[in-house]
Amino acid sequence: MTKQFKATWGEGYINPGSKVITTNDIIEENGWDDWAIEKVMSLEIGESCDCSDYSGVLLIERIS
């Protein structure tokens, strides 16, 4: 089963706002750093983490 996450990008990003993403989206080819991939993939349903970096605020919550 593919994990789903609610990603919320802050104003520092080109397209700020929230969107549902899956494990298929959280890859290096999409600009994800290794530390952020590891952090997000370890989340349990209902948990969240802060993946903010120099680009701006990025909050991730696992929803399924």
N, CA, C and O of each residue as an XYZ file, in Angstrom:
256
protein
N       0.843     -1.192      0.000
C       0.000      0.000      0.000
C       0.884      1.251      0.000
O       1.850      1.343      0.757
N       0.546      2.180     -0.836
C       1.284      3.436     -0.935
C       0.891      4.367      0.201
O      -0.292      4.584      0.460
N       1.887      4.911      0.869
C       1.631      5.875      1.940
C       1.211      7.205      1.325
O       1.698      7.594      0.263
N       0.293      7.903      2.011
C      -0.132      9.230      1.572
C       0.205     10.243      2.653
O       0.162      9.949      3.848
N       0.542     11.442      2.200
C       0.950     12.518      3.088
C       0.286     13.821      2.661
O       0.031     14.043      1.477
N       0.011     14.676      3.632
C      -0.423     16.041      3.336
C       0.829     16.903      3.451
O       1.411     17.025      4.529
N       1.232     17.490      2.351
C       2.405     18.368      2.317
C       1.934     19.813      2.254
O       1.062     20.156      1.455
N       2.510     20.654      3.096
C       2.166     22.073      3.110
C       3.435     22.885      2.919
O       4.312     22.917      3.783
N       3.513     23.545      1.760
C       4.653     24.378      1.425
C       4.361     25.819      1.810
O       3.257     26.312      1.582
N       5.348     26.501      2.397
C       5.206     27.893      2.811
C       5.438     28.859      1.656
O       5.644     28.453      0.512
N       5.399     30.131      1.979
C       5.504     31.209      0.990
C       6.848     31.232      0.258
O       6.946     31.850     -0.802
N       7.875     30.585      0.785
C       9.175     30.582      0.139
C       9.234     29.719     -1.116
O      10.208     29.778     -1.868
N       8.203     28.925     -1.343
C       8.174     28.036     -2.498
C       7.419     28.665     -3.664
O       6.617     29.578     -3.466
N       7.672     28.182     -4.875
C       7.029     28.709     -6.073
C       5.520     28.544     -6.001
O       4.780     29.461     -6.358
N       5.051     27.383     -5.543
C       3.612     27.105     -5.433
C       3.249     26.776     -3.990
O       3.061     25.605     -3.661
N       3.145     27.792     -3.110
C       2.796     27.517     -1.716
C       1.386     26.947     -1.602
O       0.540     27.161     -2.471
N       1.152     26.222     -0.518
C      -0.160     25.645     -0.270
C      -0.035     24.184      0.102
O       1.071     23.683      0.309
N      -1.173     23.491      0.188
C      -1.197     22.092      0.605
C      -1.624     21.187     -0.537
O      -2.382     21.580     -1.424
N      -1.113     19.959     -0.490
C      -1.406     18.979     -1.527
C      -1.169     17.591     -0.940
O      -0.279     17.418     -0.108
N      -1.950     16.607     -1.362
C      -1.714     15.221     -0.969
C      -0.669     14.639     -1.918
O      -0.802     14.717     -3.140
N       0.380     14.051     -1.323
C       1.439     13.411     -2.102
C       1.598     11.974     -1.623
O       1.102     11.609     -0.557
N       2.284     11.170     -2.407
C       2.513      9.770     -2.036
C       4.009      9.481     -1.998
O       4.832     10.343     -2.305
N       4.342      8.256     -1.616
C       5.744      7.849     -1.596
C       6.365      7.979     -2.977
O       7.576      8.174     -3.081
N       5.586      7.878     -4.026
C       6.098      8.020     -5.391
C       6.612      9.431     -5.679
O       7.427      9.626     -6.580
N       6.133     10.414     -4.910
C       6.539     11.809     -5.098
C       7.794     12.169     -4.308
O       8.499     13.119     -4.649
N       8.066     11.413     -3.260
C       9.136     11.753     -2.318
C      10.415     11.032     -2.745
O      10.812     10.027     -2.156
N      11.040     11.574     -3.782
C      12.239     10.968     -4.356
C      13.261     12.059     -4.671
O      12.909     13.229     -4.816
N      14.521     11.664     -4.775
C      15.591     12.617     -5.071
C      15.359     13.358     -6.385
O      15.673     14.543     -6.492
N      14.811     12.667     -7.384
C      14.572     13.284     -8.683
C      13.597     14.453     -8.607
O      13.565     15.293     -9.506
N      12.801     14.514     -7.541
C      11.869     15.622     -7.329
C      12.438     16.668     -6.374
O      11.721     17.559     -5.918
N      13.733     16.554     -6.075
C      14.379     17.557     -5.238
C      14.422     17.246     -3.754
O      14.833     18.093     -2.961
N      14.008     16.052     -3.360
C      14.022     15.682     -1.945
C      15.429     15.281     -1.522
O      16.103     14.529     -2.226
N      15.867     15.779     -0.383
C      17.160     15.396      0.193
C      17.017     14.067      0.927
O      15.931     13.711      1.386
N      18.129     13.339      1.032
C      18.114     12.038      1.704
C      17.559     12.118      3.121
O      16.774     11.262      3.530
N      17.965     13.147      3.877
C      17.516     13.265      5.265
C      16.002     13.463      5.338
O      15.350     12.934      6.238
N      15.446     14.220      4.397
C      14.001     14.473      4.400
C      13.232     13.215      3.996
O      12.187     12.916      4.574
N      13.743     12.479      3.011
C      13.094     11.232      2.595
C      13.027     10.268      3.768
O      11.981      9.680      4.041
N      14.142     10.112      4.454
C      14.197      9.202      5.601
C      13.231      9.633      6.701
O      12.534      8.801      7.283
N      13.193     10.921      6.980
C      12.316     11.467      8.023
C      10.844     11.212      7.687
O      10.083     10.754      8.539
N      10.450     11.504      6.458
C       9.052     11.372      6.040
C       8.629      9.898      5.996
O       7.538      9.552      6.448
N       9.482      9.041      5.459
C       9.135      7.628      5.315
C       8.997      6.915      6.657
O       8.385      5.849      6.731
N       9.562      7.491      7.715
C       9.460      6.871      9.036
C       8.197      7.280      9.798
O       7.935      6.753     10.879
N       7.416      8.207      9.250
C       6.204      8.680      9.933
C       5.134      7.592     10.006
O       4.943      6.819      9.066
N       4.450      7.553     11.135
C       3.264      6.721     11.295
C       2.038      7.586     10.977
O       2.128      8.814     10.978
N       0.901      6.952     10.708
C      -0.332      7.700     10.408
C      -0.642      8.651     11.571
O      -0.647      8.253     12.736
N      -0.900      9.911     11.222
C      -1.213     10.943     12.208
C      -0.001     11.725     12.680
O      -0.157     12.786     13.286
N       1.204     11.229     12.420
C       2.410     11.940     12.813
C       2.788     12.959     11.746
O       2.409     12.828     10.582
N       3.537     13.970     12.154
C       3.994     14.981     11.202
C       5.442     15.336     11.486
O       5.976     15.030     12.551
N       6.066     15.987     10.516
C       7.442     16.435     10.689
C       7.673     17.714      9.901
O       6.921     18.058      8.990
N       8.716     18.390     10.276
C       9.120     19.630      9.636
C      10.300     19.324      8.717
O      11.357     18.906      9.188
N      10.133     19.524      7.436
C      11.197     19.308      6.454
C      11.648     20.626      5.840
O      12.106     20.663      4.698
N      11.517     21.696      6.597
C      11.905     23.011      6.107
C      13.403     23.054      5.837
O      14.193     22.410      6.526
N      13.773     23.820      4.826
C      15.179     24.026      4.507
C      15.355     25.444      3.977
O      14.501     26.301      4.205
N      16.434     25.692      3.285
C      16.724     27.039      2.776
C      15.657     27.560      1.816
O      15.556     28.769      1.609
N      14.861     26.666      1.227
C      13.801     27.077      0.295
C      12.585     27.638      1.010
O      11.824     28.413      0.430
N      12.397     27.255      2.260
C      11.249     27.720      3.017
C      10.651     26.628      3.878
O      11.253     25.573      4.081
N       9.466     26.894      4.378
C       8.783     25.989      5.289
C       8.112     24.865      4.508
O       7.431     25.107      3.512
N       8.316     23.620      4.976
C       7.656     22.451      4.399
C       7.259     21.534      5.539
O       8.120     20.968      6.212
N       5.961     21.382      5.760
C       5.436     20.518      6.807
C       4.749     19.318      6.159
O       4.000     19.466      5.192
N       5.011     18.134      6.701
C       4.474     16.898      6.158
C       3.711     16.156      7.248
O       4.212     16.008      8.363
N       2.507     15.691      6.938
C       1.710     14.871      7.843
C       1.296     13.592      7.110
O       0.762     13.643      6.002
N       1.551     12.447      7.744
C       1.120     11.189      7.122
C      -0.369     11.011      7.369
O      -0.829     11.092      8.508
N      -1.125     10.768      6.298
C      -2.583     10.630      6.419
C      -3.067      9.220      6.127
O      -4.200      8.887      6.472
N      -2.257      8.387      5.509
C      -2.644      6.966      5.321
C      -1.417      6.131      5.001
O      -1.528      4.920      4.809
